[in-house]
């Protein structure tokens, strides 16, 4: 019995020792957790409210304007960025669908007070923490407005003091949001040269180039654009400024800037590329550019680029640049009328029945036609007289109008109409 009791005691002691070792190891593992993990846990328990707020996407930059009107930029990945982000997270509470303010009103509030704005590289739906607005704590930016998500921030005065203590270091660069310079080049260009290395935008007729730090590239581009003799744009402080070049087929009426983007309001279409240069503070996110242009002006630019005829509402005339120069032409509808009249002649009755050639079966149909420079597929042409065969039509603008035979859907006639005079050049048959 004594031996058996002794074994029980020994086993019990071993079990106690194993439990003790397990607990010691667990404590050591907890101690080795990353500071961020510990901080996030403690942050949640330190909140004096049980309300949860919606998640705000982590920004790429934090822009802070202090009470002295100085702007500071904090990039993601830095310790200052993390400290500010964590402090602001503590100030959040449950979000609401609050009042909506216009973009201009938000800019006015930012101009008059202190704020922090969360900025994102390629989207403009920023979040703005307001420190001097009594009825606004947090705003989410929309396309051209912003909605209040919080009417106040928790412990705002303490928050501002903590923020100022975080950013009072002398090593931080201070930026001036209002520093800018605009210039429209007097020299116009027929096309955007490959050597300029401009990027095509999603807006028809607009190319862009942003230079953020390469002074050598900037100087070289100024020379290519014949702008190198203008003193005001030669000296750019790339530590605090970006340069935006726009090559555009539109007049630039004005440029609206805010932390998250630049918005170009564009006017009338013109037939040469105009260079607009804008030197702007690095506070502004030059990765996000928006171009506002009316649809009718955009259609003119598209027609110009694709060398298709376009209508000018200013003088109610049609033009084309198919040959490289702006030239007035008759409309396709007018050319179709002329072609239909020509096709009534007996010389175009080449089938064994009476053909009735029309440009459209009914008034709702579109005319099939193409503006060309010079004759095409001359081997298919029918009823050309000797003058037409030998005459040089290189570079001559003409409408190639396709007419359909009402009496035979497989028979058609191509009529070539001088696009400037309306005269008949010739015709060609086609049997599909």
Secondary structure, 3 states (H helix, E strand, C coil): CHHHHHHHHHHHHHHHHHHHHHHHHHHHHHHCCCHHHHHHHHHHHHCCCCCCCCCCCCCCEEEEECCCCCEEEEECCCHHHHHHHHHHHHCCCCCCCCCEEEHHHHHHHHHHCCEEEEECCCCCCCEEEECCCCCCCEEEECCCEEEEEECCCCCHHHHHHHHHHHCCCCCCCCECCCCEEEEEEEEEECCCCHHHCCEECCCCCEEEEEECCCHHHHHHHHHHCCCCCCHHHHCCCCCCEEEEEEEEEEEEEEEEEECCEEEEEEEEEEEEEEEEEEEEECCCCCCCEEEECCHHHHHHHHHHHCCCCEEECCCCEEEECCCCCCEEECCHHHHHHHHHHHCCCHHHCCCCCCCCEECCCCCCCCCCEEEEECCCCHHHEECCCHHHHHCCCCCCEEEEEEEEECCEEEEEEEEEEECCCCCEEEEEEEEC
